Amino acid sequence: MGTRTWNKDRATKRVDAKIDALPLKDIEIKEYVRDTKLAGIANTMAYRVDGVHIYADILNLRDMLNVTDVEGETCHKQTLRFLNMHYRAVHRIIGRVDSILVDFHNQRLHSVFAKPYDDEAKRVHRAVATGQLITDVLARTGEDANHPAAKVRIGIDSGKALAVNNGRRGHREPLFLGEPANYAAKRAGGGSATGIYLTNKARKVIGLAEVTNVDATPLTATEIETSQNAANLGVTVDQIVNEWADDLKNNPIGNFEFTGHTPPFATLDVEGLSVKNSRRQDAATVYGDLDGFTAYVGNNIGTNDGAKHVVRTLHVLRAELDAVLHEDFQGRKVRFIGDCIHGLLVEGTAQSTDVHETISNMALCAGAMRSSFDLALKRLKDKGTDASSLGLAIGFEYGPMTVTRLGMKGELIRCSVSRGVLAAEHEQHRCTGKQTAIGKVAYNKCTHGVHAIFGDSRIRSNLDYDTAVSEMAAKDDKTARAAKAMAVSTLLKPASAAAAPLTFPDRATGPAKPGGFA
């Protein structure tokens, strides 16, 4: 197993190269107009889109992951099939209501209504009607007790956002940045009750009174019916459910088959995964979220010059966080979720994970992410882009992890879901932009070195790479000690010129492989 380390010089070269590849003069901000295609947006392009954002959260995903006491293959297979069934149904709905599919991330759907272009109220009504259609369809797309119907909570907001390239190989779908996307997501994640929840801004657009607590005030049946009549979607629950059932019959999901991936995850070809070729093993998972990014977008979206800085900042920061995970620590990004990165890391063998090394490397990786983040903010400012208001909230956890791809044939999406994934996201949510948090399982299984740096609260402020290495090594964490020794060895310089090399008589060599490797 190789030593995973972070190096300031190496990170600086990466960051500078990314900034130089995105000169402000080359970034173009356009207004979204009729029939603009948002697939395959260049990294130097962004569209300002006035639209209505809808998020749909499946509330009973956690219940699915806890159908068994032990988190074994059974609960993972049932959960993935549960998600796959509902993905197929919702994907079919989005295709029928003239909405832009942005992302599925585990239990969460994001979609945007940009049409009709000149009627915001009609867009909100269409979003509400679609939210109810999703709710009603998923109430009927369960199979049995092991794969029940989905319970759904809908969040909706309206306003201007920036559409940029999300940058995944083979899946260059648009990513929407800004307040309406963020606030719709917050309403969908704002509680455990089902229903459709609008921000006061969206409520006002369709003539509804403002409410004191938007997360506790779902639309009434009468209000939903009004939106359904105004939207006239032209598709029924029965039609979607029948088409979904025919699709399952003609293209059955099949049985999930798991194998372990030989570490590191950096060598995993996620685009080659499928139901019958899924991965499952004990590993660490991490969420790194740009704190304050919604406000940063809101403060800059109004002008083209400001929007250009947003585009540059997003691509530079996300690229460097991905590089730390993938290049420096040999992990694998699962996906970008807006301004957040979700990734996996593992050490050991395909059959047996090295628990201590995996968690210790994840702690070092989290420290390196913060060091690279701080470095990137400085380099951006030096080159004219001030994003110093941003922070980075990091949460990670350890446990059985899955990696696969789900959905419609030809349009499969990456998925990594487990109790640990949900826990890591929860840990990230309890952090400010200066904090890193470790999950309960990782905290109970880690070395004394990792345990010490997080303390009883399992959360630490300003945990950069040098701090993590120094404090963990001081508590005899072997992974940190190896990283520290590696850093020292790279700093050693010869005190004088090297002695003349020894010479040997010419002799024929033994067998050698091409390229000179014995």
NORQUITA-V537931 format. One line per field, one symbol per residue. phi: phi as a letter, one per 40 degrees, with the letter a starting at -180 (. if undefined). burial: 1 if it has 16 or more other ideal C-beta (glycine too) atoms within 10 Angstrom, else 0. A space follows every 50 residues. Layout:
phi = ???
burial = ???
//
This chain:
phi = .cccbbbccccccccccccccbcdcccbbbccbdgccbcgccccbabcbc abbbbbbccccccccbcbcccbcdcccccccdccccdcccdccdcbbgbc ccabbfcbbbabbbbccbacccccdcccccdccdcccccbbcbaccbccc cbbbbbabicaccbccgcdgacccbbbhccccccccccccibcchbbbcc ccccdbgcccbcbccbbcccdccccccccccfcgabddcccccccccccc bccgccbbbcccdccdcccccccadcbbbaacabbbbbbccgcccccdcb ccbcccccccccddccccccccccccccbfcbccacbgcbbbabaabhbc caccccccccccccccccdccccccccccccdbgbcbcccbbbbbaabic bbaabbhcdgbcbcabbaccccccccccccbccbbbbbccccccbccccc dcccgccfaacfccccccccccccbgccccccccccccccccbccacccd ccbbccacccdbcdggcc
burial = 00011100001001110110010000101001000001001011111111 11111111111001100000100011111111111111111111011011 11111111111111100001111111111111111011101000001111 11111111111111111100111111111111111111111001111111 11101101000001101110001101110010101010011011001100 00000101011011110101001010011111111111111111011101 10000011111111111111111111111111111111111111111100 00111111111111111111111011101100101010011111111111 11111110000111111111111110110010101111101110111011 10110001110011100110111000101111110010000000000000 000000000000000000
//
